[in-house]
Amino acid sequence: MRHDAVVNAKDEGKKALIERMDSRHGIHTVESANKLGIGNREYEIINI
């Protein structure tokens, strides 16, 4: 799950999930993985 996708979601119940991700340093984990060459932060959302 993408941190920014959750933050930008229109779902009113997202606050608890954002707090949980932030308390576990979710965005820092993604940034560190990117620096280590494990994936990247570039993506495109495609609605199906």
ABEGO torsion letter per residue (X at the ends): XBAAAAAABABAAAAAAAAAAAAAGAAAAAAAAAAAGBEBABBBBBBX
